[in-house]
């Protein structure tokens, strides 16, 4: 499995973190979306590095085009998470998933015992209730992401799906990849909508990157509140 790892000095910090509490910064595992790779999440990894996260790992899902079912890709996330915890000596970690990677991460949490090892899960524009775009491909991963798929029905039917994991959902109402855009909502998640005009820009827009940092550092999840619409800030 190929991974890209970002390590930085704790002395680096972002301007956004100055106004936040500073709880423990756990290792962070980033999971990209369909047709993406580690480079897609490089802006987010760099942002978190500047915020003082010393261990940020971006997993490369193989294959990345939907030719493997979500369950198979989730196994790769489970392996990467175990390796990251073992290397850092941390009992827990945080997980951030984008697009298909958010659904893959959710499967890891719900079906592969990830909730026993994850403190916080941040979903960015994930197809949790499916996307009509899943009908444009006929491979296993795309079928899993179609509205009403067997996988999605099963995940949604589980009682207390996330256990003690603190869950956050960031999504744009303008999404043309997750259709309908509201499919990115997760029951019980702390939610924030950010009007980013294109799906791929959700991991480059400064408002989203700042929200991810806040979700991972806010002292109490209930303090993560909707925000007024503000102009984007360059990462």
Buried (B, 14 or more C-beta within 10 A) or exposed (E): EEBBEBEBEEEEBBEBBEEBEEEEBBBBBBBBBBEBBBEBBBBBBBBBBBBBBBBBBBBBBBEBBBEBBBBBBBBBBBBBBEBBBEEBEBEBBBBBBBBBBBBBBBBBBBBBEBBEBBBBBBBBBBBBBBBBBBBEBEBBBBBBBBBEBEBBEEBEEEEEBBEEBBBBBBBBEBBEBBBBBEBBBBEEBBBBBBEBEEBBBBBBBBBBBBBBBBBBBBEEEEEBEEEEEEEBEEB
